[in-house]
Amino acid sequence: MPVMLMPKRLEGLARYGGLAVQMALPIAIGAWLGSRMDHRQGSAKPYWTLLGLLLGLVMAFAGVWSRLKDR
C-alpha cells in the first residue's frame, strides 16, 4: 500500500503550527501557575506571575531552539 505524502503547504502548516503550540503552552502554564501562587499568597504585586511568565518564556525558547537545531 503506497504511503500518501502530505502536500508541501500542509506539511509547513503542521510544522509551524506545532512550533506555535510548543511556544504557547509553557508560557501560558507558567503565567497561570504564577497567578495561582500570587492569589494563594494574597500578594498585591504579581511577582510570582512574572516569574512564572519568564520561566515559561525560557522553556518555550529552549524547546523551539532544540527543535530547530536538530534540523
PyMOL Python script that loads the backbone (N, CA, C, O; Angstrom):
from pymol import cmd

cmd.read_pdbstr("""\
ATOM      1  N   MET A   1       0.841  -1.171   0.000  1.00  0.00           N
ATOM      2  CA  MET A   1       0.000   0.000   0.000  1.00  0.00           C
ATOM      3  C   MET A   1       0.889   1.238   0.000  1.00  0.00           C
ATOM      4  O   MET A   1       1.744   1.364   0.877  1.00  0.00           O
ATOM      5  N   PRO A   2       0.720   2.156  -0.949  1.00  0.00           N
ATOM      6  CA  PRO A   2       1.589   3.334  -1.019  1.00  0.00           C
ATOM      7  C   PRO A   2       1.301   4.321   0.114  1.00  0.00           C
ATOM      8  O   PRO A   2       0.163   4.477   0.557  1.00  0.00           O
ATOM      9  N   VAL A   3       2.352   4.968   0.558  1.00  0.00           N
ATOM     10  CA  VAL A   3       2.231   5.967   1.615  1.00  0.00           C
ATOM     11  C   VAL A   3       1.903   7.301   0.963  1.00  0.00           C
ATOM     12  O   VAL A   3       2.599   7.741   0.048  1.00  0.00           O
ATOM     13  N   MET A   4       0.844   7.940   1.437  1.00  0.00           N
ATOM     14  CA  MET A   4       0.445   9.247   0.901  1.00  0.00           C
ATOM     15  C   MET A   4       1.285  10.320   1.587  1.00  0.00           C
ATOM     16  O   MET A   4       1.313  10.408   2.814  1.00  0.00           O
ATOM     17  N   LEU A   5       1.954  11.119   0.801  1.00  0.00           N
ATOM     18  CA  LEU A   5       2.731  12.219   1.350  1.00  0.00           C
ATOM     19  C   LEU A   5       1.849  13.443   1.473  1.00  0.00           C
ATOM     20  O   LEU A   5       0.994  13.696   0.623  1.00  0.00           O
ATOM     21  N   MET A   6       2.063  14.204   2.542  1.00  0.00           N
ATOM     22  CA  MET A   6       1.288  15.427   2.724  1.00  0.00           C
ATOM     23  C   MET A   6       1.761  16.470   1.722  1.00  0.00           C
ATOM     24  O   MET A   6       2.956  16.566   1.442  1.00  0.00           O
ATOM     25  N   PRO A   7       0.834  17.247   1.182  1.00  0.00           N
ATOM     26  CA  PRO A   7       1.268  18.342   0.320  1.00  0.00           C
ATOM     27  C   PRO A   7       2.172  19.292   1.091  1.00  0.00           C
ATOM     28  O   PRO A   7       2.078  19.418   2.312  1.00  0.00           O
ATOM     29  N   LYS A   8       3.040  19.949   0.357  1.00  0.00           N
ATOM     30  CA  LYS A   8       4.055  20.796   0.980  1.00  0.00           C
ATOM     31  C   LYS A   8       3.435  21.878   1.864  1.00  0.00           C
ATOM     32  O   LYS A   8       3.971  22.182   2.930  1.00  0.00           O
ATOM     33  N   ARG A   9       2.325  22.456   1.442  1.00  0.00           N
ATOM     34  CA  ARG A   9       1.687  23.518   2.213  1.00  0.00           C
ATOM     35  C   ARG A   9       1.163  22.999   3.545  1.00  0.00           C
ATOM     36  O   ARG A   9       1.321  23.661   4.570  1.00  0.00           O
ATOM     37  N   LEU A  10       0.538  21.818   3.543  1.00  0.00           N
ATOM     38  CA  LEU A  10       0.038  21.233   4.781  1.00  0.00           C
ATOM     39  C   LEU A  10       1.177  20.824   5.706  1.00  0.00           C
ATOM     40  O   LEU A  10       1.071  20.940   6.927  1.00  0.00           O
ATOM     41  N   GLU A  11       2.251  20.353   5.122  1.00  0.00           N
ATOM     42  CA  GLU A  11       3.409  19.967   5.934  1.00  0.00           C
ATOM     43  C   GLU A  11       3.988  21.174   6.662  1.00  0.00           C
ATOM     44  O   GLU A  11       4.327  21.078   7.841  1.00  0.00           O
ATOM     45  N   GLY A  12       4.106  22.306   5.976  1.00  0.00           N
ATOM     46  CA  GLY A  12       4.600  23.530   6.617  1.00  0.00           C
ATOM     47  C   GLY A  12       3.653  24.033   7.689  1.00  0.00           C
ATOM     48  O   GLY A  12       4.082  24.489   8.748  1.00  0.00           O
ATOM     49  N   LEU A  13       2.346  23.947   7.404  1.00  0.00           N
ATOM     50  CA  LEU A  13       1.353  24.374   8.388  1.00  0.00           C
ATOM     51  C   LEU A  13       1.437  23.525   9.646  1.00  0.00           C
ATOM     52  O   LEU A  13       1.361  24.051  10.756  1.00  0.00           O
ATOM     53  N   ALA A  14       1.590  22.226   9.482  1.00  0.00           N
ATOM     54  CA  ALA A  14       1.703  21.334  10.634  1.00  0.00           C
ATOM     55  C   ALA A  14       2.980  21.616  11.419  1.00  0.00           C
ATOM     56  O   ALA A  14       2.965  21.623  12.650  1.00  0.00           O
ATOM     57  N   ARG A  15       4.075  21.845  10.719  1.00  0.00           N
ATOM     58  CA  ARG A  15       5.352  22.085  11.392  1.00  0.00           C
ATOM     59  C   ARG A  15       5.312  23.378  12.204  1.00  0.00           C
ATOM     60  O   ARG A  15       5.670  23.391  13.382  1.00  0.00           O
ATOM     61  N   TYR A  16       4.878  24.460  11.568  1.00  0.00           N
ATOM     62  CA  TYR A  16       4.896  25.745  12.268  1.00  0.00           C
ATOM     63  C   TYR A  16       3.747  25.886  13.252  1.00  0.00           C
ATOM     64  O   TYR A  16       3.861  26.621  14.232  1.00  0.00           O
ATOM     65  N   GLY A  17       2.658  25.201  13.008  1.00  0.00           N
ATOM     66  CA  GLY A  17       1.587  25.163  13.998  1.00  0.00           C
ATOM     67  C   GLY A  17       2.042  24.444  15.256  1.00  0.00           C
ATOM     68  O   GLY A  17       1.701  24.844  16.369  1.00  0.00           O
ATOM     69  N   GLY A  18       2.808  23.390  15.074  1.00  0.00           N
ATOM     70  CA  GLY A  18       3.371  22.686  16.230  1.00  0.00           C
ATOM     71  C   GLY A  18       4.338  23.558  17.004  1.00  0.00           C
ATOM     72  O   GLY A  18       4.368  23.510  18.234  1.00  0.00           O
ATOM     73  N   LEU A  19       5.127  24.353  16.306  1.00  0.00           N
ATOM     74  CA  LEU A  19       6.041  25.273  16.991  1.00  0.00           C
ATOM     75  C   LEU A  19       5.270  26.317  17.797  1.00  0.00           C
ATOM     76  O   LEU A  19       5.668  26.676  18.905  1.00  0.00           O
ATOM     77  N   ALA A  20       4.163  26.798  17.229  1.00  0.00           N
ATOM     78  CA  ALA A  20       3.359  27.796  17.933  1.00  0.00           C
ATOM     79  C   ALA A  20       2.791  27.217  19.225  1.00  0.00           C
ATOM     80  O   ALA A  20       2.812  27.875  20.266  1.00  0.00           O
ATOM     81  N   VAL A  21       2.290  25.998  19.160  1.00  0.00           N
ATOM     82  CA  VAL A  21       1.763  25.351  20.361  1.00  0.00           C
ATOM     83  C   VAL A  21       2.890  25.087  21.347  1.00  0.00           C
ATOM     84  O   VAL A  21       2.711  25.248  22.554  1.00  0.00           O
ATOM     85  N   GLN A  22       4.039  24.686  20.847  1.00  0.00           N
ATOM     86  CA  GLN A  22       5.186  24.410  21.708  1.00  0.00           C
ATOM     87  C   GLN A  22       5.651  25.673  22.418  1.00  0.00           C
ATOM     88  O   GLN A  22       6.211  25.588  23.511  1.00  0.00           O
ATOM     89  N   MET A  23       5.435  26.828  21.832  1.00  0.00           N
ATOM     90  CA  MET A  23       5.794  28.079  22.494  1.00  0.00           C
ATOM     91  C   MET A  23       4.685  28.559  23.421  1.00  0.00           C
ATOM     92  O   MET A  23       4.965  29.062  24.510  1.00  0.00           O
ATOM     93  N   ALA A  24       3.440  28.412  23.008  1.00  0.00           N
ATOM     94  CA  ALA A  24       2.323  28.974  23.770  1.00  0.00           C
ATOM     95  C   ALA A  24       2.063  28.236  25.078  1.00  0.00           C
ATOM     96  O   ALA A  24       1.771  28.868  26.094  1.00  0.00           O
ATOM     97  N   LEU A  25       2.162  26.934  25.069  1.00  0.00           N
ATOM     98  CA  LEU A  25       1.823  26.168  26.266  1.00  0.00           C
ATOM     99  C   LEU A  25       2.726  26.462  27.468  1.00  0.00           C
ATOM    100  O   LEU A  25       2.195  26.741  28.542  1.00  0.00           O
ATOM    101  N   PRO A  26       4.046  26.416  27.354  1.00  0.00           N
ATOM    102  CA  PRO A  26       4.862  26.719  28.536  1.00  0.00           C
ATOM    103  C   PRO A  26       4.656  28.141  29.060  1.00  0.00           C
ATOM    104  O   PRO A  26       4.677  28.368  30.270  1.00  0.00           O
ATOM    105  N   ILE A  27       4.456  29.095  28.151  1.00  0.00           N
ATOM    106  CA  ILE A  27       4.239  30.477  28.577  1.00  0.00           C
ATOM    107  C   ILE A  27       2.923  30.585  29.338  1.00  0.00           C
ATOM    108  O   ILE A  27       2.869  31.185  30.411  1.00  0.00           O
ATOM    109  N   ALA A  28       1.872  30.009  28.784  1.00  0.00           N
ATOM    110  CA  ALA A  28       0.557  30.079  29.432  1.00  0.00           C
ATOM    111  C   ALA A  28       0.547  29.335  30.762  1.00  0.00           C
ATOM    112  O   ALA A  28      -0.015  29.827  31.741  1.00  0.00           O
ATOM    113  N   ILE A  29       1.153  28.170  30.807  1.00  0.00           N
ATOM    114  CA  ILE A  29       1.174  27.398  32.051  1.00  0.00           C
ATOM    115  C   ILE A  29       1.998  28.117  33.117  1.00  0.00           C
ATOM    116  O   ILE A  29       1.597  28.158  34.280  1.00  0.00           O
ATOM    117  N   GLY A  30       3.136  28.678  32.738  1.00  0.00           N
ATOM    118  CA  GLY A  30       3.952  29.416  33.708  1.00  0.00           C
ATOM    119  C   GLY A  30       3.221  30.626  34.262  1.00  0.00           C
ATOM    120  O   GLY A  30       3.264  30.879  35.466  1.00  0.00           O
ATOM    121  N   ALA A  31       2.550  31.376  33.394  1.00  0.00           N
ATOM    122  CA  ALA A  31       1.797  32.547  33.862  1.00  0.00           C
ATOM    123  C   ALA A  31       0.632  32.116  34.740  1.00  0.00           C
ATOM    124  O   ALA A  31       0.353  32.757  35.753  1.00  0.00           O
ATOM    125  N   TRP A  32      -0.049  31.040  34.366  1.00  0.00           N
ATOM    126  CA  TRP A  32      -1.178  30.562  35.164  1.00  0.00           C
ATOM    127  C   TRP A  32      -0.727  30.083  36.548  1.00  0.00           C
ATOM    128  O   TRP A  32      -1.355  30.409  37.556  1.00  0.00           O
ATOM    129  N   LEU A  33       0.355  29.315  36.592  1.00  0.00           N
ATOM    130  CA  LEU A  33       0.851  28.845  37.892  1.00  0.00           C
ATOM    131  C   LEU A  33       1.315  30.011  38.767  1.00  0.00           C
ATOM    132  O   LEU A  33       1.071  30.022  39.973  1.00  0.00           O
ATOM    133  N   GLY A  34       1.980  30.987  38.157  1.00  0.00           N
ATOM    134  CA  GLY A  34       2.399  32.160  38.908  1.00  0.00           C
ATOM    135  C   GLY A  34       1.216  32.949  39.436  1.00  0.00           C
ATOM    136  O   GLY A  34       1.248  33.450  40.560  1.00  0.00           O
ATOM    137  N   SER A  35       0.176  33.062  38.630  1.00  0.00           N
ATOM    138  CA  SER A  35      -1.032  33.757  39.060  1.00  0.00           C
ATOM    139  C   SER A  35      -1.696  33.032  40.224  1.00  0.00           C
ATOM    140  O   SER A  35      -2.180  33.660  41.166  1.00  0.00           O
ATOM    141  N   ARG A  36      -1.713  31.713  40.150  1.00  0.00           N
ATOM    142  CA  ARG A  36      -2.283  30.924  41.263  1.00  0.00           C
ATOM    143  C   ARG A  36      -1.475  31.129  42.542  1.00  0.00           C
ATOM    144  O   ARG A  36      -2.046  31.234  43.627  1.00  0.00           O
ATOM    145  N   MET A  37      -0.150  31.186  42.419  1.00  0.00           N
ATOM    146  CA  MET A  37       0.691  31.417  43.597  1.00  0.00           C
ATOM    147  C   MET A  37       0.443  32.808  44.177  1.00  0.00           C
ATOM    148  O   MET A  37       0.361  32.964  45.395  1.00  0.00           O
ATOM    149  N   ASP A  38       0.323  33.812  43.321  1.00  0.00           N
ATOM    150  CA  ASP A  38       0.021  35.157  43.804  1.00  0.00           C
ATOM    151  C   ASP A  38      -1.324  35.197  44.507  1.00  0.00           C
ATOM    152  O   ASP A  38      -1.470  35.829  45.553  1.00  0.00           O
ATOM    153  N   HIS A  39      -2.302  34.521  43.930  1.00  0.00           N
ATOM    154  CA  HIS A  39      -3.630  34.504  44.536  1.00  0.00           C
ATOM    155  C   HIS A  39      -3.606  33.771  45.873  1.00  0.00           C
ATOM    156  O   HIS A  39      -4.235  34.209  46.837  1.00  0.00           O
ATOM    157  N   ARG A  40      -2.885  32.663  45.931  1.00  0.00           N
ATOM    158  CA  ARG A  40      -2.821  31.875  47.157  1.00  0.00           C
ATOM    159  C   ARG A  40      -2.147  32.649  48.284  1.00  0.00           C
ATOM    160  O   ARG A  40      -2.557  32.543  49.440  1.00  0.00           O
ATOM    161  N   GLN A  41      -1.116  33.428  47.958  1.00  0.00           N
ATOM    162  CA  GLN A  41      -0.405  34.194  48.981  1.00  0.00           C
ATOM    163  C   GLN A  41      -1.065  35.535  49.272  1.00  0.00           C
ATOM    164  O   GLN A  41      -0.694  36.208  50.233  1.00  0.00           O
ATOM    165  N   GLY A  42      -2.029  35.928  48.463  1.00  0.00           N
ATOM    166  CA  GLY A  42      -2.683  37.210  48.675  1.00  0.00           C
ATOM    167  C   GLY A  42      -1.770  38.387  48.377  1.00  0.00           C
ATOM    168  O   GLY A  42      -1.898  39.453  48.980  1.00  0.00           O
ATOM    169  N   SER A  43      -0.865  38.192  47.463  1.00  0.00           N
ATOM    170  CA  SER A  43       0.117  39.220  47.128  1.00  0.00           C
ATOM    171  C   SER A  43      -0.533  40.337  46.316  1.00  0.00           C
ATOM    172  O   SER A  43      -1.324  40.076  45.410  1.00  0.00           O
ATOM    173  N   ALA A  44      -0.192  41.589  46.647  1.00  0.00           N
ATOM    174  CA  ALA A  44      -0.725  42.738  45.914  1.00  0.00           C
ATOM    175  C   ALA A  44       0.039  42.946  44.602  1.00  0.00           C
ATOM    176  O   ALA A  44      -0.503  43.510  43.652  1.00  0.00           O
ATOM    177  N   LYS A  45       1.273  42.501  44.551  1.00  0.00           N
ATOM    178  CA  LYS A  45       2.088  42.660  43.344  1.00  0.00           C
ATOM    179  C   LYS A  45       2.321  41.284  42.712  1.00  0.00           C
ATOM    180  O   LYS A  45       2.513  40.299  43.425  1.00  0.00           O
ATOM    181  N   PRO A  46       2.303  41.217  41.394  1.00  0.00           N
ATOM    182  CA  PRO A  46       2.352  39.913  40.708  1.00  0.00           C
ATOM    183  C   PRO A  46       3.763  39.355  40.513  1.00  0.00           C
ATOM    184  O   PRO A  46       4.167  39.059  39.388  1.00  0.00           O
ATOM    185  N   TYR A  47       4.501  39.216  41.597  1.00  0.00           N
ATOM    186  CA  TYR A  47       5.866  38.711  41.467  1.00  0.00           C
ATOM    187  C   TYR A  47       5.899  37.270  40.956  1.00  0.00           C
ATOM    188  O   TYR A  47       6.697  36.951  40.074  1.00  0.00           O
ATOM    189  N   TRP A  48       5.059  36.410  41.487  1.00  0.00           N
ATOM    190  CA  TRP A  48       5.044  35.014  41.055  1.00  0.00           C
ATOM    191  C   TRP A  48       4.580  34.888  39.615  1.00  0.00           C
ATOM    192  O   TRP A  48       5.083  34.048  38.868  1.00  0.00           O
ATOM    193  N   THR A  49       3.615  35.724  39.220  1.00  0.00           N
ATOM    194  CA  THR A  49       3.144  35.688  37.835  1.00  0.00           C
ATOM    195  C   THR A  49       4.269  36.061  36.879  1.00  0.00           C
ATOM    196  O   THR A  49       4.457  35.411  35.850  1.00  0.00           O
ATOM    197  N   LEU A  50       5.010  37.100  37.216  1.00  0.00           N
ATOM    198  CA  LEU A  50       6.134  37.498  36.376  1.00  0.00           C
ATOM    199  C   LEU A  50       7.214  36.422  36.324  1.00  0.00           C
ATOM    200  O   LEU A  50       7.780  36.150  35.266  1.00  0.00           O
ATOM    201  N   LEU A  51       7.491  35.818  37.464  1.00  0.00           N
ATOM    202  CA  LEU A  51       8.486  34.745  37.490  1.00  0.00           C
ATOM    203  C   LEU A  51       8.025  33.556  36.662  1.00  0.00           C
ATOM    204  O   LEU A  51       8.810  32.993  35.898  1.00  0.00           O
ATOM    205  N   GLY A  52       6.765  33.167  36.803  1.00  0.00           N
ATOM    206  CA  GLY A  52       6.232  32.061  36.004  1.00  0.00           C
ATOM    207  C   GLY A  52       6.247  32.368  34.523  1.00  0.00           C
ATOM    208  O   GLY A  52       6.546  31.502  33.701  1.00  0.00           O
ATOM    209  N   LEU A  53       5.921  33.613  34.184  1.00  0.00           N
ATOM    210  CA  LEU A  53       5.936  34.020  32.780  1.00  0.00           C
ATOM    211  C   LEU A  53       7.349  33.964  32.214  1.00  0.00           C
ATOM    212  O   LEU A  53       7.549  33.477  31.101  1.00  0.00           O
ATOM    213  N   LEU A  54       8.319  34.451  32.957  1.00  0.00           N
ATOM    214  CA  LEU A  54       9.705  34.419  32.491  1.00  0.00           C
ATOM    215  C   LEU A  54      10.226  32.987  32.349  1.00  0.00           C
ATOM    216  O   LEU A  54      10.904  32.658  31.376  1.00  0.00           O
ATOM    217  N   LEU A  55       9.903  32.145  33.329  1.00  0.00           N
ATOM    218  CA  LEU A  55      10.326  30.744  33.223  1.00  0.00           C
ATOM    219  C   LEU A  55       9.656  30.055  32.044  1.00  0.00           C
ATOM    220  O   LEU A  55      10.285  29.246  31.361  1.00  0.00           O
ATOM    221  N   GLY A  56       8.388  30.365  31.800  1.00  0.00           N
ATOM    222  CA  GLY A  56       7.699  29.815  30.635  1.00  0.00           C
ATOM    223  C   GLY A  56       8.332  30.260  29.333  1.00  0.00           C
ATOM    224  O   GLY A  56       8.466  29.471  28.398  1.00  0.00           O
ATOM    225  N   LEU A  57       8.727  31.540  29.271  1.00  0.00           N
ATOM    226  CA  LEU A  57       9.397  32.046  28.071  1.00  0.00           C
ATOM    227  C   LEU A  57      10.720  31.334  27.832  1.00  0.00           C
ATOM    228  O   LEU A  57      11.030  30.950  26.705  1.00  0.00           O
ATOM    229  N   VAL A  58      11.496  31.159  28.893  1.00  0.00           N
ATOM    230  CA  VAL A  58      12.784  30.473  28.760  1.00  0.00           C
ATOM    231  C   VAL A  58      12.574  29.033  28.287  1.00  0.00           C
ATOM    232  O   VAL A  58      13.286  28.548  27.408  1.00  0.00           O
ATOM    233  N   MET A  59      11.592  28.360  28.879  1.00  0.00           N
ATOM    234  CA  MET A  59      11.322  26.982  28.481  1.00  0.00           C
ATOM    235  C   MET A  59      10.832  26.904  27.039  1.00  0.00           C
ATOM    236  O   MET A  59      11.206  25.989  26.305  1.00  0.00           O
ATOM    237  N   ALA A  60      10.002  27.854  26.631  1.00  0.00           N
ATOM    238  CA  ALA A  60       9.480  27.858  25.259  1.00  0.00           C
ATOM    239  C   ALA A  60      10.603  28.075  24.254  1.00  0.00           C
ATOM    240  O   ALA A  60      10.695  27.353  23.261  1.00  0.00           O
ATOM    241  N   PHE A  61      11.449  29.053  24.501  1.00  0.00           N
ATOM    242  CA  PHE A  61      12.541  29.316  23.563  1.00  0.00           C
ATOM    243  C   PHE A  61      13.556  28.186  23.556  1.00  0.00           C
ATOM    244  O   PHE A  61      14.117  27.874  22.506  1.00  0.00           O
ATOM    245  N   ALA A  62      13.804  27.565  24.707  1.00  0.00           N
ATOM    246  CA  ALA A  62      14.727  26.426  24.739  1.00  0.00           C
ATOM    247  C   ALA A  62      14.160  25.252  23.941  1.00  0.00           C
ATOM    248  O   ALA A  62      14.895  24.570  23.228  1.00  0.00           O
ATOM    249  N   GLY A  63      12.864  25.020  24.061  1.00  0.00           N
ATOM    250  CA  GLY A  63      12.247  23.936  23.304  1.00  0.00           C
ATOM    251  C   GLY A  63      12.279  24.175  21.810  1.00  0.00           C
ATOM    252  O   GLY A  63      12.579  23.266  21.037  1.00  0.00           O
ATOM    253  N   VAL A  64      11.970  25.396  21.402  1.00  0.00           N
ATOM    254  CA  VAL A  64      11.992  25.725  19.976  1.00  0.00           C
ATOM    255  C   VAL A  64      13.417  25.684  19.450  1.00  0.00           C
ATOM    256  O   VAL A  64      13.659  25.211  18.340  1.00  0.00           O
ATOM    257  N   TRP A  65      14.355  26.174  20.237  1.00  0.00           N
ATOM    258  CA  TRP A  65      15.761  26.169  19.817  1.00  0.00           C
ATOM    259  C   TRP A  65      16.243  24.737  19.581  1.00  0.00           C
ATOM    260  O   TRP A  65      16.888  24.449  18.573  1.00  0.00           O
ATOM    261  N   SER A  66      15.925  23.851  20.515  1.00  0.00           N
ATOM    262  CA  SER A  66      16.379  22.472  20.349  1.00  0.00           C
ATOM    263  C   SER A  66      15.695  21.799  19.158  1.00  0.00           C
ATOM    264  O   SER A  66      16.307  20.981  18.471  1.00  0.00           O
ATOM    265  N   ARG A  67      14.447  22.136  18.917  1.00  0.00           N
ATOM    266  CA  ARG A  67      13.737  21.549  17.783  1.00  0.00           C
ATOM    267  C   ARG A  67      14.282  22.056  16.455  1.00  0.00           C
ATOM    268  O   ARG A  67      14.409  21.286  15.502  1.00  0.00           O
ATOM    269  N   LEU A  68      14.605  23.338  16.383  1.00  0.00           N
ATOM    270  CA  LEU A  68      15.131  23.894  15.146  1.00  0.00           C
ATOM    271  C   LEU A  68      16.604  23.504  14.930  1.00  0.00           C
ATOM    272  O   LEU A  68      17.060  23.389  13.793  1.00  0.00           O
ATOM    273  N   LYS A  69      17.329  23.304  16.018  1.00  0.00           N
ATOM    274  CA  LYS A  69      18.740  22.923  15.925  1.00  0.00           C
ATOM    275  C   LYS A  69      18.897  21.519  15.356  1.00  0.00           C
ATOM    276  O   LYS A  69      19.884  21.224  14.682  1.00  0.00           O
ATOM    277  N   ASP A  70      17.931  20.661  15.626  1.00  0.00           N
ATOM    278  CA  ASP A  70      18.015  19.266  15.179  1.00  0.00           C
ATOM    279  C   ASP A  70      17.782  19.099  13.686  1.00  0.00           C
ATOM    280  O   ASP A  70      18.015  18.016  13.148  1.00  0.00           O
ATOM    281  N   ARG A  71      17.339  20.118  13.021  1.00  0.00           N
ATOM    282  CA  ARG A  71      17.073  20.002  11.580  1.00  0.00           C
ATOM    283  C   ARG A  71      18.301  19.714  10.819  1.00  0.00           C
ATOM    284  O   ARG A  71      18.253  19.586   9.595  1.00  0.00           O
TER     285      ARG A  71
END
""", "prot")
cmd.dss("prot")
cmd.show_as("cartoon", "prot")
cmd.util.cbc("prot")
cmd.orient("prot")
